[in-house]
């Protein structure tokens, strides 16, 4: 079953009922409730779900609804890896609120951004160089080496805080019958790396921690020469619970409708498992006509009946 994240149309609707009605009209019977959802939209979401029992919420994206202390929708208003203990407490508090909201929505998975190293934004520099056609230059290779070195020198404390946050959150998720989908992120400075994912899944074996693949984020890293997309996904296939599906126009324009970019979705075989939750996470700028045009082929690719 293909779901659509409300991140595509949240900003266009004040009322949550109208937001879900637009998604249903496109032929979707499943949604992810995105992190940009407002508290004021929840009543309408509840009303739509009561009146349309065929619509399922397959996942909720942390932090959701938007924390009252956050001035605008942000994927990471408070970091679970923050050096400031007060910020970490807020991150955990609002994540627990998201877990409760997921239970209310009868969603089995909460998608989590685990955190990042703060400071030097090295991946943005790589994106700028790649966009300028400099990926195969000494300047680019030096920038990659510098980014990796910076990460290596600054990872210890944030990763320790990430692990401590998981020690708090995973028992809470288990108590609520939820799975935490730890998302593969976009930047070198994001946590976890491949090695850190391996540590997490080993340390928390038996806990409700799973891998959440993001096709666009990982493809951007592929385009930047930082990893091989298919190999990365295959490595984490045993822990794979779900995926954000979106395409990439090289080198770095992600959150595009699948079929309009370069990702070979047919070759990403772990995504085709029936038990993998599949969520289209599209930019708000993707026109409805593009969704209508490419959705039948995407449903066919994932062995679904086209709307």
N, C-alpha and C positions, 0 to 999 in steps of 0.2 A: 504494500500500500504506500503510495506516494502522498506525503503531506506537504503543506505549504506553510512556511513561517509567516506569522503576522508582521514580521519586520518589513515585509513588502508594502503593506498598506496601513500600518498603524497611524502614521502621521496624517493620513487623509481623512480619518474618521474620529470624531469625538466620541461617538457611540460604539461600544463594542459589538452590539448586535449587527449594526450595519457593516462593520469590519468583517465579521464572519460570514455575513450574507453574501458579500462580494466574492469571498473565497469559495463558498459553496456553489455560487452561480457558475464558476469556472469548471466545476466538476470534481472538486476535491471533497472527500468525506473524512479528512484527517488534517489536523493542524498542529504546528508548534506555536505556543504562545511565547513571543519574543520579549527580550529584555526592555524594549521601549514601551511596553504596555503600561498605561496609566491606571491608577487606582480607580479613577472615575469611569474607566471602560469595563471594569469587572462586572458590574451589575448587568450590562448589556450582553456580555459574554455568557454569563450564567443564564440569562433569559433565552438566548439563542440555543444553548445546549439543551435546556429543558424542553424547548419546543421542537428540536431536531435531534432526537436521540441517536440518529445514524451518524452524527458527526462526532469523531473521537479526537481527544487531545492526546497526542503520542509523546509529547515532551514539552518541558517548560525550560526557558533559558534564564539562568541566573544573571542578575538579580531581578526578580519579577514578583509583583509589579514594581515600577520605578521606586526606589527608596525615597521617602519623604525628604531626606536630607540632601538628595541629589538635585541639583538645579536643572538638569536636562538629562535626556536619555543617554546613558553611557554604558558600554559593555563592561567596564571595570571602574565603577565609581569608587569602590573601596577594594584594596588588594589583600588577598589572603596571604600574600608574601610581604606585606608592608613592614618596614623596620619600626614604624611607630606602633606600639602595642594598642593604642586607642583605635587606630585605623583598622588593625587586624580584628579587634573585637567587633567593630562595626561590620566588617566584611563577613564575619561568622554569623553575627546576629541577623543580617539581612539575607544571608544564604539560608539560615534556618527558617526565616519567613517564607522564602521561596519553596523550601521543602514542604511546608504546610500548605502553601498555595497549590503545589503540584498534587498533593493529596486531595485537596478540594476539587481540583480539576480532573481527578482520576487519571493523572498522567503517570506512567511508570518510570520515566527518566527525567532527571534534571541535568541540563548541560552546564558544565562549569568551566570558566576560565580560571586556571589555577593561580596564575600570577606572572610576575615578570621582574627582571632586573631593572631598577630605575636608573636614570642617568643618560648616558650617551645613546642617542637614537640611531644606532649603526645601520640597521636594515633600510631605513629611509634613504640613507646615503647610497647604498647599493642599488636601490630602486631608481634613484635619479641617474646614476651612472649607466645602468642597463637601459633606461629609457632614452638616454643620449647615445646609444649604440656603442658603449664602451665596455661591454661585458668581457670581451676577449683582449683586454689590454693589461699591461703591468699595473696600471693605476687601480683597476678593478681587483686584481688578485691581491694587491697590497691591502686594499680596503677590506676584503674578505678575511684576510689573515688578522688584521687589526681588530675586526669585529669579534672573531672567535677568541682572540687573546683577551679582549676586554671582558667577554662573557666568562671565560675560565677564571679570571682574577676576581670576579664579583659574584659568582654564583653561590658560594657556600652558604652564606647566611639566608638569602631569600629561599633557597631550596629547603633549608632546615625549617623555616617558617611554613613553607608549603606542606611539608610532612606533618608538622604539628597541627596545622589546620585540618588536614585529612584525618588525623587521629581523633579530632573532635567531631567532624562531620560524618564520617562513615558509620559510626554506631547510631547516630541520629537517623541517617538514611535507612539503615537496616531496620530500625524500630518502626519506621513508617512504610516499609515495604518498597523502598525506592532504590534505583540505581543512579549513581553519579557518573555521568558521561564526561570524562576529562578530555577536553577538546585539544586537538593538534592545532597550534596557533600559527600566526603569520610571520612573526619577527624572530630573529636570532635571539633577541633579549627575552623572549617569552619563555615561560616554564610550562611544561617539561620539554626537554630535548629527548631524542630517542633513548639515550642512555638513562636519563632520569625517568622516563616512562618505564623502562625495564626495572629500575630500582623500586618504583612505586608498586608495580604489579607483583613483584617478588615480596616486598615488605608487607603488602596488604592482601596477600593471597587469601581467598575465601571471603573477603569483604566485598560489598557491592560497589566496587570501583571498576569501571570499564573504559575502553577507548572509544572516543567519539571522533570520527574522521571528518575533516573539512576539506573537500576536494579543491576548492579555490585556494585556500591558504597553502596547502601542500603543493599545489601546482605552481603557485608563485615562487616558492622555494626551489622547485624544479627548474623553472625558467631562469632563476638567478644562479643556477649551478650549485646549489647547496645540498641537494639530495636527488634521488631517483624516486619519482612518485609511486610507480608500481611496486618497487622493492620495499619502500616504506610501508605501504598499505599491507603488503603480504606479510611483513614482519609482525605487524600488530593484529593480523586477522584473528588469532585466537582470543583476543580481548575485545574484539569489535562488537559494539552494541548498536551503533547508529552512525549516521553521516549527514552533514550538511552538503547538499548537492548544489553547486553553482559552477559556472564556467569562467574561463580566464581568456581575455584578449591580451596577448603578450606585450610587455613582460609582466605587468602588474595590475591590470584592470580586472578585478574579480567581481563576484556576485552578479555575474551575467547569466542569462537563461542558458541551460545546457543545450548544446547544438549551435551556439553562436560563437564559440571560442575554440580552443585547441585541445581540450581534455578528451582523451579517448576512453569514454566511459565504458565502452564494451570490453575493454581490456583490463579494467579494474575489477577483477573477478570476485574478490571478497564482498563487494557491494551487492552482488547478485544473490547472496544468500537470503532465503525467505525470512529469517529471523532478524535481519538487520533493518533497523528503523531508518527510513529514507525521507529526508526533509529538504525541500527546495528552500534555500535561503537567498532570496533575490534582493537586489538593490531596489529601492523605491522608484528608481528611474527606469526600470524595465517595464516597457509598455504592455498593457493587457493583450494587445494583438500578438506580441512575441510569445507570450505564454500559450495562447490559443494555437498558434502555428506549430510550436515545437513540442507541446505536451503529448500529443498522440504518439509520436515517435519515442519519446522518453518512456511513456507507459509501456509501449511494446517492448522496448529494450529491457525493462525490468519485469516483463511478463505480466503486465496488467492490462485489463480491458480498457481501451480508450474511452473517454467520455463522449 
